[in-house]
Amino acid sequence: MQIEQARPEEAATVAAVLNEAAQWIAAEGRPLWTASDIAPERIRRDTEAGGYFIARNNGEVAGVVRLDLEDPHFWPEIESGSSVFVHKLAVRRAWAGQGVPVALLGFAREHARRLGRPWLRLDCVADRAPLRALYEGFGFSLHSVVHKGERAFARFELAVPPLAE
């Protein structure tokens, strides 16, 4: 699997993957992202800023992830410059069960390592047991649970060892 930074002209591709995932989750009665979270203009802005990465297998888009260098909304107490934050990890349904999330998380960990950031952090809705199991299986530890509005969010972190010299 190849994972590369999404180019600005690929914003529609990123949006399509996120919308497919959002529709699948909503159809199962577990809506996740709001319309503004995955609005085309927001995805375009984040893609142009270099935040999105696309996973491809033999040229076919399998999934996407957004990697941020700060997250003051969910992690306001975290020292600036210490972490990479995983957001909007989504897999196309055709690629479900084929290791795409693990590949994207591995890429995120290496991205943090290359940037010299000792932590990879993320959050998810606290009652999403399969998602939490994925993160814990990858090696993340539960940091805490925070409440935003009426929802509880589990915050996970993974220590990223520095590059060997």
Protein Blocks (a to p, Z undefined) as FASTA:
>chain_A
ZZddddfklmmmmmmmmmmmmmmmmmnopafbdfklmgfklmmmmmmnopaccddeehia
fbdcdddfbdfklmmmbcghiaccdehiacdfklgonlmmmmmmmmmmmmmmmnopabdc
ddddfklmklmmmmmmnopacfbdcdehjbccdddddddddddZZ
